[in-house]
Amino acid sequence: MNLKIYLLLLALSFTGINLSKAQFPNLTKKEIKQGWILLFDGKTFEGWQKANGTPFTGKGWKIENGVLSVSLENGEGGDIITTKEYTDFDLSLDFKLEKGTNSGVKCFLIKNTSLGCEYQLIDDENHPDAKMGKNGNRSLGSLYDIMPPSADKKVNPLGEWNNMHILSKGKHVEHWLNGKKILAYDRGSEKFKSMVAESKFKTTVGFAEADRSVILLQEHGEVIHFRNIKIRQ
């Protein structure tokens, strides 16, 4: 066989192997009928921008084989947000932690800030912040610094994928982890206000009051991986 042809076939075979490992997001016909749309195409940063509203260049983040990850090799890039706002939504994504990860997914942000309701994503065993809150209100799945998740939450080991949902309808919000509801709250209720009043957000004017908001993925200085990011309204 001609050497050039052999090398070409060899290169194509490796390309095929790499592509086979990639798991690019896609929606089933059922999901499309249900109204789901992808927020991340698995290949580009289209639909995302920096939290300050400037275009996102990819600094501090990377895309590899359909996975969006914090990557500090080229410096910290900060939080990123969707270019569109949402209300009354079901947000679903898969996440994978590494040892010492601290991150989160936020919604109902105060305009032009990164302050809002945060679904905490953290390595409960190895990051000290997970143990600093009250009754677990900084642990994985919590409404950060405000409300702890249920004690019987099921979390897959480090290096394995987990699935999270944030379900919002009107003022009612639910956190789901691996198919199980782990907490629920009603923004603006007296119970919610009293819990916020005992948190680090007690003096934050307008906290959790937005009717609609972008979705934020937090870059907190540690590596975290996201995939299959989708939403339906």
Secondary structure, DSSP 8 states (H G I E B T S, - for coil): --HHHHHHHHHHHHHHHHHHH-------HHHHHHT-EES--SS--TTEEETTSSB---TTEEEETTEEEE-GGG-----EEESS-B-S-EEEEEEEE-TT-EEEEEES--TTSS-SEEEEEE-TTT-GGGGTSSTTTTSTTSBTTTB---TT-----TTSEEEEEEEEETTEEEEEETTEEEEEEETTSHHHHHHHTTSTTTT-TTTT--SSB--EE---SS-EEEEEEEEE-
